[in-house]
Structures are given as C-alpha cells and as structure tokens.
C-alpha cells in the first residue's frame, strides 16, 4: 500500500479547480479562470505565481490590452482570475492587486432589430431553434437562462416563467407569451418522452446545484427538474463523470441565429442577445414603464435599463431635423 504522505502535492491548476468547486462557481468560470492562470504562468516563462507579484501581473494585463488588443471586459476577467488565484488558492494577501487599474468598458448602444427584422429572422428559423429564439424575444431572457429553463418553472396558467439563478445568482419572473403556450407544451411533451426513455435505460439524471442535490437526492431524476430544451445526445459531466442529458448547446443556437440573419438579409450584427435588447426596446415603444422592464430583465440598477431609452425609434432622440422643414 502506498503511503499517502508520499503522494505528490496537487498541481496548482488542480488546486484552483478544487477551490472553485468548493465555492460553487460555475463550470464556465472554472474553465475561464484556469485558462487565464495558465496563460499568466506561460507568459512569464512558467514561473510559479508565488514568486511573482504586482510587476508581473501589471505586465501581463498591459500585454493583453496593448499587444493583444483585448476588450475591457476580457482584461477584467483575466484580472479577476489572478485575484482569485492569489486570494483563494495561494492565500496571499496582496492589497496592491485590488489597486491595479481596471480597464473601463466602452459605453456602446446595443444592437436592436426592428419588429420587421425580428419577423424575418424568425421566418428563417424552425423547430427547437425557432422556439428558443422566439422565447428570447418574447421574454427578454438571456440565452443560457432560456436553455437552463426547467419544466417546473414554466407556469402556463399564470402565463409566466420563473428564471432561476440568473445573472448575479438572482431569481425573477418574466412574461410567458401567449403565442408560445402551445409550442412550449409540445416541446415539454417531447422532453417528457425523452426523459421516460432515459429512465428505462437506467439514466434520466439531470445536473443540479451541489447543495440541492445533497438535500433532495431523488430530484435529479424527477420530471419537474428536467430541462425544457434537453440535448439530443447524452454527455459526461466533467466534474462528477456521470452520464447525463444536458440542455441544448448554446453554440448551436448562436450558429442558427447567425445563419438565419444572413438568409433574412439582416446586415446588423445578430446574436441571441440582440433579441433581449430588442425585447426591451420594443417594450418601451409599446408604452411600458422603465421599472417594469427593469424587473423583467432582472437589472439590479435602473441605469442599466435606461440605455434602451437611447435607441428608441424616434429619429435622433425625437428631434426633427431642420432639413425636413425645407
């Protein structure tokens, strides 16, 4: 028997992943942080982070901004990963890291489709992709919020959808469009048949947050917890190594939207998130108050929602050009 005391200590990136999982960060954050820490180490010739400090971190972040030309949000994510490494993994108190200048994101107006463009886009989609994109435009949900949707959170009688663990780990309620009730019921029936088939094969588990999985061990196979938009294929969870049916892959929806926009002749940059911007702007145009839209979108600050007041279709902030009076 091998003496466990002689086993080599875990590698740094393994320690990072372990700490991230203890703190219940998402798998996306885990991958992003591990990647940035690896890049930081390689940038400095594979030196151990414990041997480095403010000078090396500043040099790396400057390299990203100046040489690589990354966006402010990307640079800030890299900084957050390094802050996590030093504070949570290496347990080194480095107050100077907080003082490193954070890149300021540029203030840009969101891309918004006209109602006619939305109709054209949806016309060039079909099946599940049509339903997902219609849901994004009809509810203002983010793409992952729609794909994470569980059967139990669709309230047909009250015509509402409960968005669980949205951005900022907050729950909220948004509207369920009447035109999507029957298509959603059909989709949920398809998901039920798929789930029953999985159960007969000894499968049928869905991913649940760790705390919930411990509290309700049988919930993973319960019908209400299944995804409304299950993946057509099974996959292995990279953390637990269990075989499960995850939700529809977000990249497939992104590609479908991009392809549909081209076929529809839409020249604006078009992604699933554009439908969320369009929802908010068109709600404002319809006369709904800004506070209602803030709640539906799940914005913590009203100033975030106010950006949509600048893209209303009023022609230059509603001002009449003197040229039109000639």
SERO-4910 file (N, C-alpha, C, O; in steps of 0.05 Angstrom, whole numbers):
BEGIN
 pado doro    nc1    nc2    nc3   cac1   cac2   cac3    cc1    cc2    cc3    oc1    oc2    oc3
  Unk    A     17    -24      0      0      0      0     18     25      0     37     27     15
  Unk    A     11     44    -17     27     68    -19     20     87      3     -3     92      9
  Unk    A     41     98     16     36    118     37     26    144     25     40    156      9
  Unk    A      2    152     34     -9    177     22      8    201     28      7    221     13
  Unk    A     24    199     49     42    222     56     64    226     35     75    248     33
  Unk    A     69    204     19     90    206     -1     79    215    -28     94    220    -47
  Unk    A     52    217    -30     40    226    -55     47    255    -61     49    271    -43
  Unk    A     52    261    -87     60    289    -94     37    308    -88     14    300    -91
  Unk    A     43    333    -81     21    352    -76      6    358   -101     18    356   -123
  Unk    A    -19    366    -99    -34    371   -124    -22    395   -139    -12    413   -127
  Unk    A    -24    393   -166    -14    415   -182    -31    440   -178    -53    439   -168
  Unk    A    -19    463   -185    -32    488   -180    -59    490   -192    -78    499   -179
  Unk    A    -62    483   -218    -87    486   -232   -108    467   -220   -132    473   -220
  Unk    A    -99    444   -209   -118    426   -196   -128    438   -170   -151    435   -162
  Unk    A   -110    453   -156   -118    467   -132   -138    489   -138   -157    494   -123
  Unk    A   -133    502   -161   -152    524   -170   -179    512   -174   -199    523   -165
  Unk    A   -180    490   -190   -206    478   -196   -220    468   -171   -245    471   -168
  Unk    A   -205    456   -152   -217    446   -127   -229    469   -111   -251    466   -100
  Unk    A   -215    492   -109   -225    514    -94   -250    526   -107   -269    534    -93
  Unk    A   -250    528   -134   -273    538   -148   -298    521   -143   -320    532   -140
  Unk    A   -294    495   -142   -317    477   -137   -327    478   -108   -351    476   -103
  Unk    A   -308    483    -90   -316    486    -62   -334    511    -59   -353    511    -43
  Unk    A   -327    532    -74   -343    557    -73   -367    557    -92   -381    577    -94
  Unk    A   -371    534   -105   -395    530   -122   -396    550   -146   -417    559   -154
  Unk    A   -372    556   -157   -372    572   -182   -381    555   -205   -379    530   -203
  Unk    A   -389    567   -226   -399    552   -249   -376    539   -265   -353    547   -262
  Unk    A   -383    519   -281   -363    505   -297   -350    524   -317   -327    521   -325
  Unk    A   -366    544   -327   -355    564   -345   -334    582   -332   -314    588   -344
  Unk    A   -339    590   -307   -320    606   -292   -295    589   -287   -272    599   -289
  Unk    A   -299    564   -280   -276    546   -275   -257    545   -300   -233    547   -297
  Unk    A   -269    540   -323   -253    538   -347   -239    564   -354   -215    565   -361
  Unk    A   -253    587   -350   -242    613   -357   -219    620   -338   -198    629   -347
  Unk    A   -223    616   -312   -202    623   -293   -177    605   -296   -155    615   -296
  Unk    A   -182    580   -300   -159    561   -304   -143    569   -329   -119    568   -329
  Unk    A   -157    577   -350   -144    585   -375   -127    610   -371   -105    612   -381
  Unk    A   -138    631   -357   -124    655   -353    -99    651   -335    -78    663   -340
  Unk    A   -102    635   -315    -79    629   -297    -57    615   -312    -33    620   -309
  Unk    A    -65    596   -329    -45    582   -346    -31    601   -365     -7    600   -368
  Unk    A    -46    619   -377    -34    639   -395    -14    657   -380      7    664   -391
  Unk    A    -22    665   -356     -5    682   -339     22    668   -333     43    681   -335
  Unk    A     20    643   -326     44    628   -320     62    624   -344     87    628   -343
  Unk    A     50    618   -367     66    614   -392     78    640   -401    100    641   -412
  Unk    A     63    663   -398     73    689   -406     99    696   -391    117    709   -403
  Unk    A    102    687   -366    126    692   -351    144    668   -349    158    664   -329
  Unk    A    145    653   -371    165    631   -373    161    609   -353    181    597   -343
  Unk    A    136    603   -346    129    581   -328    139    585   -299    142    566   -284
  Unk    A    142    610   -292    149    616   -264    125    611   -246    102    615   -255
  Unk    A    129    603   -221    107    598   -203     96    625   -194    111    643   -187
  Unk    A     69    628   -193     57    654   -185     66    663   -157     66    687   -152
  Unk    A     74    644   -140     82    652   -113    108    668   -114    114    683    -95
  Unk    A    123    665   -136    148    680   -139    144    707   -152    162    723   -155
  Unk    A    119    713   -161    113    737   -176     95    756   -159     84    748   -139
  Unk    A     93    780   -170     77    800   -155     65    821   -174     58    815   -197
  Unk    A     63    845   -163     49    867   -178     61    873   -205     47    877   -224
  Unk    A     88    873   -206    101    879   -231     94    859   -253     89    867   -276
  Unk    A     94    833   -247     88    813   -267     59    813   -275     52    810   -299
  Unk    A     41    818   -256     12    819   -262      6    843   -280     -9    841   -299
  Unk    A     18    866   -273     14    891   -289     24    887   -317     11    895   -336
  Unk    A     47    874   -319     59    869   -346     40    851   -363     37    855   -387
  Unk    A     28    831   -350     11    812   -364    -15    826   -373    -23    823   -396
  Unk    A    -27    841   -355    -52    856   -362    -47    877   -384    -64    882   -401
  Unk    A    -23    890   -382    -16    910   -403    -12    897   -430    -20    907   -450
  Unk    A      0    873   -429      5    858   -454    -22    851   -467    -25    853   -492
  Unk    A    -42    843   -451    -68    836   -462    -81    860   -475    -93    858   -497
  Unk    A    -79    884   -462    -92    908   -473    -77    920   -496    -90    927   -516
  Unk    A    -51    921   -495    -35    936   -515    -28    918   -539    -33    925   -562
  Unk    A    -16    894   -533     -7    877   -554    -29    860   -566    -30    856   -591
  Unk    A    -46    849   -549    -68    832   -559    -93    847   -566   -110    837   -581
  Unk    A    -96    871   -556   -119    888   -562   -145    876   -552   -166    880   -565
  Unk    A   -145    863   -529   -170    851   -518   -188    873   -508   -179    895   -502
  Unk    A   -213    866   -505   -233    885   -495   -229    889   -465   -216    874   -452
  Unk    A   -242    911   -455   -240    917   -426   -252    894   -410   -240    887   -389
  Unk    A   -274    882   -419   -286    860   -403   -268    836   -402   -267    822   -382
  Unk    A   -254    830   -424   -235    808   -425   -212    812   -406   -204    794   -391
  Unk    A   -201    836   -406   -179    843   -389   -187    841   -360   -172    832   -343
  Unk    A   -211    850   -354   -221    850   -326   -226    821   -317   -223    815   -293
  Unk    A   -234    803   -336   -237    775   -328   -211    763   -321   -209    747   -302
  Unk    A   -190    770   -336   -163    760   -330   -154    769   -303   -142    754   -287
  Unk    A   -159    795   -296   -152    805   -270   -167    791   -248   -155    784   -227
  Unk    A   -193    785   -252   -209    771   -232   -198    743   -227   -198    734   -205
  Unk    A   -189    730   -249   -177    703   -246   -152    704   -229   -147    686   -212
  Unk    A   -135    724   -234   -110    726   -218   -115    734   -189   -101    724   -171
  Unk    A   -135    751   -185   -143    758   -158   -153    733   -143   -146    730   -120
  Unk    A   -168    716   -157   -178    691   -145   -154    673   -137   -153    661   -116
  Unk    A   -135    671   -156   -112    654   -151    -97    662   -126    -91    645   -109
  Unk    A    -90    687   -124    -74    696   -101    -90    696    -75    -79    689    -54
  Unk    A   -115    704    -76   -130    706    -51   -141    680    -42   -139    673    -18
  Unk    A   -153    664    -60   -168    640    -52   -151    614    -53   -156    595    -38
  Unk    A   -131    614    -70   -115    589    -73    -88    591    -59    -81    573    -43
  Unk    A    -73    612    -64    -47    615    -52    -49    628    -24    -29    628     -9
  Unk    A    -73    639    -17    -77    651      9    -57    673     15    -46    675     37
  Unk    A    -51    689     -6    -32    711     -3    -48    737     -3    -63    742    -22
  Unk    A    -45    752     17    -59    778     19    -43    799      4    -22    808     13
  Unk    A    -53    807    -19    -39    826    -36    -57    850    -41    -71    851    -61
  Unk    A    -58    869    -22    -76    892    -26    -70    908    -51    -88    921    -61
  Unk    A    -45    907    -61    -39    921    -85    -53    911   -109    -58    926   -129
  Unk    A    -62    885   -109    -75    874   -132   -102    888   -136   -111    891   -159
  Unk    A   -115    896   -114   -140    910   -117   -137    937   -129   -155    948   -142
  Unk    A   -113    949   -126   -107    976   -135    -99    977   -164    -96    999   -176
  Unk    A    -94    954   -177    -86    954   -205   -109    965   -221   -132    956   -218
  Unk    A   -104    983   -238   -125    997   -253   -141    977   -270   -130    961   -285
  Unk    A   -167    978   -267   -185    961   -283   -193    976   -308   -201   1000   -307
  Unk    A   -192    963   -330   -199    975   -355   -229    983   -355   -246    968   -346
  Unk    A   -235   1006   -366   -262   1015   -367   -275   1006   -393   -264   1011   -415
  Unk    A   -298    994   -390   -313    985   -414   -324   1009   -429   -333   1028   -417
  Unk    A   -323   1007   -456   -334   1028   -473   -364   1028   -471   -376   1006   -470
  Unk    A   -376   1051   -471   -405   1053   -469   -416   1052   -498   -413   1072   -513
  Unk    A   -428   1030   -505   -438   1026   -532   -468   1023   -532   -479   1011   -513
  Unk    A   -481   1033   -552   -510   1028   -554   -515   1000   -564   -500    990   -581
  Unk    A   -534    986   -552   -539    958   -560   -551    957   -589   -565    975   -598
  Unk    A   -545    935   -602   -557    929   -628   -586    921   -624   -592    903   -608
  Unk    A   -604    934   -638   -633    928   -635   -645    923   -663   -641    938   -681
  Unk    A   -660    901   -665   -674    895   -690   -701    910   -691   -713    915   -670
  Unk    A   -710    917   -714   -738    927   -717   -757    904   -715   -749    881   -720
  Unk    A   -782    909   -709   -802    887   -709   -803    872   -735   -806    847   -736
  Unk    A   -799    886   -758   -799    873   -784   -775    854   -786   -777    832   -797
  Unk    A   -752    863   -776   -728    846   -777   -731    821   -759   -722    799   -766
  Unk    A   -744    825   -736   -749    802   -718   -767    781   -732   -761    757   -731
  Unk    A   -788    791   -746   -806    772   -761   -790    757   -782   -793    733   -786
  Unk    A   -773    772   -797   -757    759   -818   -738    738   -806   -734    717   -818
  Unk    A   -726    745   -784   -707    726   -771   -721    701   -763   -712    679   -769
  Unk    A   -744    704   -750   -759    680   -741   -770    664   -764   -772    640   -763
  Unk    A   -776    678   -786   -786    664   -810   -765    645   -821   -772    625   -834
  Unk    A   -739    651   -816   -718    634   -827   -707    615   -806   -685    604   -809
  Unk    A   -723    610   -785   -716    590   -765   -739    570   -763   -762    577   -771
  Unk    A   -734    546   -754   -755    527   -749   -749    509   -726   -727    510   -715
  Unk    A   -768    493   -718   -764    473   -697   -756    485   -670   -766    506   -663
  Unk    A   -738    471   -656   -730    480   -630   -716    507   -630   -719    523   -612
  Unk    A   -700    511   -651   -686    537   -653   -705    560   -655   -701    581   -643
  Unk    A   -727    556   -671   -747    577   -673   -759    583   -646   -763    606   -638
  Unk    A   -765    562   -631   -778    565   -605   -760    579   -585   -768    597   -570
  Unk    A   -734    571   -584   -715    584   -566   -712    613   -572   -713    630   -554
  Unk    A   -709    620   -597   -705    648   -605   -730    664   -601   -729    687   -592
  Unk    A   -753    652   -606   -779    666   -600   -781    671   -570   -791    692   -563
  Unk    A   -772    653   -554   -773    656   -525   -755    679   -516   -761    694   -498
  Unk    A   -731    681   -529   -713    703   -522   -725    730   -528   -724    748   -511
  Unk    A   -738    732   -551   -750    757   -558   -776    763   -542   -782    785   -535
  Unk    A   -791    742   -537   -816    745   -523   -815    748   -493   -834    757   -481
  Unk    A   -791    742   -481   -789    744   -452   -766    762   -443   -766    771   -420
  Unk    A   -746    767   -460   -723    783   -452   -702    766   -438   -684    778   -426
  Unk    A   -705    740   -438   -685    723   -424   -658    723   -439   -657    727   -464
  Unk    A   -637    717   -425   -611    712   -437   -611    684   -448   -628    667   -440
  Unk    A   -593    678   -466   -592    652   -479   -590    629   -459   -604    609   -461
  Unk    A   -571    632   -439   -568    610   -420   -591    608   -401   -597    586   -391
  Unk    A   -604    630   -395   -628    629   -378   -650    613   -392   -664    598   -378
  Unk    A   -653    616   -418   -673    600   -433   -665    571   -434   -683    554   -430
  Unk    A   -640    565   -439   -632    537   -441   -631    523   -414   -634    499   -413
  Unk    A   -627    538   -392   -628    527   -365   -656    523   -355   -660    512   -333
  Unk    A   -676    531   -370   -704    530   -361   -712    502   -354   -709    483   -370
  Unk    A   -724    498   -330   -734    472   -321   -764    471   -325   -778    491   -324
  Unk    A   -774    447   -328   -803    443   -332   -820    456   -311   -840    468   -316
  Unk    A   -811    453   -285   -827    463   -263   -829    494   -262   -847    504   -248
  Unk    A   -812    508   -277   -812    537   -276   -828    550   -299   -827    575   -302
  Unk    A   -842    534   -314   -860    545   -334   -888    544   -324   -900    523   -320
  Unk    A   -900    568   -319   -927    570   -307   -947    577   -329   -950    601   -335
  Unk    A   -960    557   -340   -978    562   -362  -1003    577   -353  -1013    596   -367
  Unk    A  -1015    570   -330  -1039    583   -321  -1035    613   -315  -1052    630   -322
  Unk    A  -1013    619   -303  -1007    647   -296   -992    662   -318   -987    686   -316
  Unk    A   -986    648   -340   -972    659   -362   -946    673   -354   -942    697   -360
  Unk    A   -930    658   -339   -904    670   -330   -883    648   -329   -889    624   -328
  Unk    A   -858    657   -330   -835    639   -329   -818    648   -306   -812    672   -303
  Unk    A   -809    629   -289   -791    636   -267   -763    631   -276   -756    608   -284
  Unk    A   -747    652   -276   -719    650   -285   -702    645   -260   -701    662   -242
  Unk    A   -690    622   -258   -675    615   -234   -645    621   -238   -634    616   -259
  Unk    A   -633    631   -217   -604    636   -216   -595    651   -241   -576    642   -255
  Unk    A   -608    673   -247   -599    690   -269   -573    704   -262   -560    696   -243
  Unk    A   -566    724   -278   -541    738   -273   -542    750   -245   -561    762   -237
  Unk    A   -520    746   -230   -519    755   -203   -532    735   -184   -536    741   -160
  Unk    A   -538    711   -194   -550    689   -179   -577    697   -167   -583    690   -144
  Unk    A   -592    712   -183   -619    722   -173   -641    708   -189   -638    702   -213
  Unk    A   -663    703   -175   -687    693   -188   -705    717   -196   -705    738   -183
  Unk    A   -721    713   -217   -740    733   -224   -763    720   -240   -761    697   -248
  Unk    A   -784    736   -245   -806    726   -261   -809    743   -286   -807    768   -285
  Unk    A   -813    730   -309   -818    745   -334   -843    734   -347   -855    714   -338
  Unk    A   -852    747   -368   -877    740   -381   -874    716   -399   -854    712   -411
  Unk    A   -895    700   -400   -896    678   -419   -915    686   -442   -939    689   -438
  Unk    A   -904    691   -466   -921    700   -489   -943    680   -495   -938    656   -496
  Unk    A   -967    690   -499   -990    673   -505   -985    657   -530   -994    634   -532
  Unk    A   -972    669   -550   -967    655   -575   -948    631   -573   -945    615   -591
  Unk    A   -934    629   -550   -915    607   -546   -925    585   -528   -911    566   -522
  Unk    A   -950    588   -518   -960    568   -499   -962    541   -512   -952    521   -501
  Unk    A   -975    539   -535   -978    513   -548   -951    501   -558   -946    478   -553
  Unk    A   -934    518   -571   -907    507   -578   -891    497   -554   -877    477   -556
  Unk    A   -893    512   -532   -878    503   -508   -889    477   -496   -874    460   -487
  Unk    A   -916    475   -497   -928    450   -487   -919    426   -504   -915    404   -494
  Unk    A   -918    430   -530   -908    409   -548   -879    402   -542   -872    379   -542
  Unk    A   -863    422   -538   -834    418   -532   -831    403   -505   -814    385   -503
  Unk    A   -847    410   -485   -845    397   -459   -854    368   -461   -843    350   -448
  Unk    A   -874    362   -478   -882    335   -483   -860    319   -496   -856    295   -489
  Unk    A   -846    331   -515   -823    318   -527   -801    312   -506   -790    290   -507
  Unk    A   -797    331   -488   -776    327   -468   -785    305   -448   -768    289   -439
  Unk    A   -811    303   -443   -821    282   -425   -816    254   -436   -808    236   -422
  Unk    A   -822    251   -462   -818    225   -475   -789    217   -475   -782    194   -471
  Unk    A   -772    237   -479   -743    232   -479   -734    224   -451   -717    206   -448
  Unk    A   -745    237   -431   -738    231   -403   -747    203   -396   -732    188   -382
  Unk    A   -771    196   -404   -781    169   -397   -764    147   -411   -759    126   -399
  Unk    A   -755    153   -435   -737    134   -449   -711    131   -434   -700    109   -432
  Unk    A   -700    153   -424   -675    152   -409   -679    136   -383   -661    121   -375
  Unk    A   -701    140   -369   -706    126   -344   -707     96   -349   -697     81   -332
  Unk    A   -718     87   -371   -720     58   -377   -692     47   -381   -688     23   -378
  Unk    A   -673     64   -389   -645     55   -394   -628     58   -369   -604     53   -370
  Unk    A   -641     65   -346   -625     69   -321   -612     95   -320   -593     99   -304
  Unk    A   -620    114   -337   -608    141   -337   -629    161   -327   -643    155   -308
  Unk    A   -631    184   -339   -652    203   -332   -644    224   -311   -661    240   -303
  Unk    A   -618    224   -303   -610    245   -284   -604    271   -298   -595    271   -321
  Unk    A   -609    293   -285   -603    320   -295   -584    333   -275   -585    327   -251
  Unk    A   -568    352   -284   -550    366   -266   -566    383   -247   -584    397   -255
  Unk    A   -558    383   -221   -570    400   -201   -547    414   -186   -525    403   -183
  Unk    A   -552    438   -176   -531    451   -158   -525    433   -135   -542    418   -125
  Unk    A   -499    433   -126   -490    414   -106   -507    413    -81   -515    392    -72
  Unk    A   -513    437    -70   -529    437    -45   -556    425    -49   -566    411    -31
  Unk    A   -569    430    -72   -595    419    -77   -594    389    -81   -612    374    -72
  Unk    A   -573    380    -95   -570    351   -100   -567    336    -74   -576    313    -71
  Unk    A   -553    348    -54   -550    335    -28   -576    335    -12   -582    315      1
  Unk    A   -591    357    -14   -615    359      2   -637    342     -9   -653    329      6
  Unk    A   -639    340    -36   -660    324    -49   -647    305    -69   -647    310    -93
  Unk    A   -636    283    -59   -621    265    -76   -637    252    -99   -626    244   -119
  Unk    A   -664    252    -96   -680    240   -118   -690    261   -138   -701    253   -158
  Unk    A   -684    286   -133   -694    307   -151   -681    305   -178   -693    314   -198
  Unk    A   -657    294   -180   -643    294   -206   -658    278   -227   -654    283   -251
  Unk    A   -674    259   -219   -690    243   -238   -719    251   -239   -734    241   -255
  Unk    A   -727    270   -222   -755    279   -221   -762    295   -247   -745    309   -257
  Unk    A   -786    291   -256   -794    303   -282   -793    334   -281   -783    346   -300
  Unk    A   -801    346   -259   -802    375   -257   -775    389   -260   -774    412   -268
  Unk    A   -754    374   -253   -727    386   -254   -713    383   -281   -692    394   -285
  Unk    A   -726    369   -300   -714    365   -326   -714    391   -342   -731    409   -338
  Unk    A   -695    393   -361   -693    417   -378   -716    417   -398   -723    396   -409
  Unk    A   -726    440   -404   -747    443   -425   -734    438   -452   -748    427   -470
  Unk    A   -709    445   -455   -695    441   -481   -671    422   -477   -648    431   -477
  Unk    A   -677    396   -474   -656    376   -470   -639    372   -495   -648    375   -517
  Unk    A   -614    366   -490   -596    359   -513   -605    333   -526   -615    315   -512
  Unk    A   -602    331   -552   -609    306   -565   -590    283   -559   -596    260   -564
  Unk    A   -567    290   -547   -547    269   -541   -540    270   -511   -543    290   -498
  Unk    A   -531    247   -500   -522    245   -473   -493    255   -472   -478    254   -492
  Unk    A   -484    264   -448   -456    273   -445   -446    266   -417   -462    260   -399
  Unk    A   -420    266   -414   -408    260   -388   -401    286   -373   -387    303   -384
  Unk    A   -411    289   -349   -405    312   -333   -375    313   -326   -365    294   -315
  Unk    A   -361    335   -333   -332    336   -329   -324    336   -299   -301    330   -292
  Unk    A   -343    343   -282   -337    343   -253   -343    317   -239   -326    305   -226
  Unk    A   -368    307   -243   -376    283   -229   -371    258   -246   -371    236   -235
  Unk    A   -366    262   -272   -363    240   -291   -388    222   -294   -386    199   -303
  Unk    A   -411    233   -286   -436    219   -290   -447    224   -319   -442    246   -330
  Unk    A   -460    204   -330   -472    207   -356   -500    219   -352   -517    208   -339
  Unk    A   -504    243   -365   -529    257   -362   -538    268   -388   -523    269   -408
  Unk    A   -563    277   -389   -573    292   -412   -573    322   -404   -590    331   -388
  Unk    A   -555    337   -416   -553    365   -410   -573    380   -427   -589    368   -441
  Unk    A   -573    407   -425   -591    423   -441   -579    427   -469   -556    420   -474
  Unk    A   -595    438   -487   -586    444   -514   -561    461   -513   -558    479   -495
  Unk    A   -542    456   -530   -516    470   -531   -520    499   -541   -532    503   -562
  Unk    A   -511    519   -526   -516    547   -534   -503    554   -561   -515    570   -575
  Unk    A   -480    542   -568   -468    548   -593   -485    541   -617   -484    553   -638
  Unk    A   -501    520   -614   -519    512   -636   -540    533   -641   -548    538   -664
  Unk    A   -550    546   -620   -570    567   -623   -556    592   -635   -568    605   -652
  Unk    A   -532    598   -625   -517    621   -636   -513    618   -666   -516    637   -681
  Unk    A   -505    594   -674   -500    589   -703   -526    591   -719   -526    602   -741
  Unk    A   -548    581   -707   -574    582   -721   -583    610   -725   -593    617   -746
  Unk    A   -579    628   -705   -587    656   -707   -570    670   -728   -580    685   -745
  Unk    A   -544    665   -727   -526    678   -747   -533    670   -775   -534    687   -793
  Unk    A   -538    644   -779   -545    634   -806   -572    645   -815   -575    653   -838
  Unk    A   -592    646   -797   -619    657   -804   -617    686   -811   -631    696   -829
  Unk    A   -600    702   -796   -598    730   -802   -586    735   -830   -595    754   -844
  Unk    A   -567    718   -838   -556    721   -865   -577    715   -886   -580    730   -906
  Unk    A   -593    694   -882   -613    686   -901   -635    708   -902   -648    712   -923
  Unk    A   -640    721   -880   -660    742   -879   -650    769   -890   -666    788   -892
  Unk    A   -625    770   -896   -613    795   -906   -610    817   -885   -610    840   -892
  Unk    A   -607    809   -860   -603    828   -838   -574    835   -837   -557    817   -833
  Unk    A   -567    860   -840   -539    869   -842   -528    875   -814   -503    877   -811
  Unk    A   -545    879   -794   -535    885   -767   -522    861   -755   -529    838   -762
  Unk    A   -502    865   -737   -492    842   -722   -515    828   -707   -529    842   -692
  Unk    A   -518    803   -710   -541    789   -698   -533    765   -682   -521    746   -693
  Unk    A   -540    765   -657   -534    743   -639   -559    739   -622   -577    756   -622
  Unk    A   -560    717   -606   -584    713   -589   -588    736   -570   -611    742   -563
  Unk    A   -567    749   -561   -570    771   -541   -584    795   -554   -596    811   -540
  Unk    A   -582    798   -580   -595    820   -594   -625    818   -590   -639    839   -589
  Unk    A   -636    794   -587   -665    791   -583   -673    802   -556   -695    812   -553
  Unk    A   -656    800   -536   -661    811   -509   -662    842   -511   -679    855   -500
  Unk    A   -643    854   -526   -643    883   -530   -668    892   -544   -680    912   -538
  Unk    A   -676    876   -564   -699    883   -580   -725    881   -563   -742    898   -566
  Unk    A   -727    861   -546   -749    858   -527   -752    884   -510   -774    895   -509
  Unk    A   -730    893   -498   -732    916   -480   -739    941   -495   -756    956   -486
  Unk    A   -728    945   -519   -733    969   -534   -762    970   -544   -775    990   -543
  Unk    A   -772    947   -553   -799    946   -564   -819    948   -541   -842    958   -546
  Unk    A   -812    939   -517   -830    943   -494   -832    972   -487   -854    982   -481
  Unk    A   -810    987   -489   -811   1015   -484   -828   1029   -505   -844   1047   -499
  Unk    A   -825   1021   -530   -840   1033   -552   -870   1028   -548   -887   1044   -555
  Unk    A   -877   1005   -535   -905    998   -531   -917   1013   -507   -941   1011   -502
  Unk    A   -900   1029   -493   -911   1046   -471   -907   1035   -443   -917   1047   -424
  Unk    A   -893   1011   -440   -889   1001   -413   -868   1017   -399   -849   1027   -411
  Unk    A   -872   1021   -372   -854   1038   -357   -827   1024   -353   -825   1000   -353
  Unk    A   -807   1040   -348   -779   1031   -347   -775   1012   -323   -759    994   -325
  Unk    A   -790   1016   -301   -787    999   -277   -797    971   -283   -785    951   -274
  Unk    A   -819    969   -298   -830    942   -305   -809    927   -322   -804    903   -318
  Unk    A   -798    941   -341   -778    928   -359   -753    921   -343   -741    900   -349
  Unk    A   -745    937   -324   -722    931   -307   -727    904   -292   -709    888   -291
  Unk    A   -751    901   -281   -757    876   -267   -757    852   -286   -747    831   -278
  Unk    A   -769    855   -309   -770    833   -328   -742    824   -337   -737    801   -342
  Unk    A   -724    844   -340   -697    838   -349   -679    829   -327   -659    816   -331
  Unk    A   -687    836   -302   -670    828   -279   -647    846   -274   -627    837   -263
  Unk    A   -648    871   -283   -627    890   -278   -627    899   -249   -648    906   -238
  Unk    A   -603    900   -237   -602    909   -209   -604    939   -207   -614    950   -188
  Unk    A   -594    953   -228   -593    982   -228   -610    993   -252   -608    983   -274
  Unk    A   -627   1012   -246   -644   1024   -267   -628   1037   -289   -637   1039   -312
  Unk    A   -603   1045   -283   -586   1058   -303   -579   1039   -326   -575   1047   -348
  Unk    A   -578   1013   -319   -572    993   -340   -595    991   -359   -591    989   -383
  Unk    A   -620    993   -349   -643    992   -366   -647   1017   -382   -658   1017   -404
  Unk    A   -637   1039   -371   -641   1065   -384   -627   1067   -412   -634   1084   -428
  Unk    A   -607   1050   -417   -593   1050   -442   -613   1047   -466   -608   1056   -488
  Unk    A   -635   1033   -461   -654   1027   -482   -671   1052   -490   -683   1053   -511
  Unk    A   -671   1072   -472   -685   1096   -479   -670   1112   -501   -682   1129   -514
  Unk    A   -644   1105   -505   -628   1119   -525   -630   1107   -552   -620   1118   -572
  Unk    A   -643   1084   -554   -645   1071   -580   -673   1069   -590   -679   1054   -609
  Unk    A   -692   1083   -577   -719   1083   -587   -721   1095   -615   -706   1113   -622
  Unk    A   -739   1084   -630   -742   1092   -658   -757   1119   -660   -780   1120   -669
  Unk    A   -743   1140   -652   -756   1166   -653   -740   1185   -671   -746   1209   -673
  Unk    A   -719   1175   -684   -703   1192   -702   -688   1213   -688   -697   1236   -685
  Unk    A   -663   1207   -679   -647   1227   -666   -659   1239   -641   -662   1264   -639
  Unk    A   -667   1222   -622   -678   1230   -596   -705   1245   -599   -712   1261   -582
  Unk    A   -719   1240   -621   -745   1252   -625   -744   1281   -636   -764   1295   -638
  Unk    A   -719   1290   -643   -716   1317   -654   -721   1317   -684   -712   1299   -699
  Unk    A   -735   1337   -693   -740   1340   -722   -717   1356   -735   -711   1378   -726
  Unk    A   -705   1344   -755   -682   1357   -768   -692   1381   -784   -714   1380   -796
  Unk    A   -677   1404   -784   -685   1427   -800   -686   1421   -830   -700   1435   -844
  Unk    A   -671   1401   -838   -672   1394   -867   -699   1385   -875   -708   1389   -898
  Unk    A   -714   1372   -856   -741   1362   -863   -761   1384   -865   -784   1379   -874
  Unk    A   -754   1408   -858   -773   1431   -859   -769   1447   -885   -785   1465   -891
  Unk    A   -749   1440   -901   -744   1455   -926   -764   1448   -947   -763   1458   -969
***
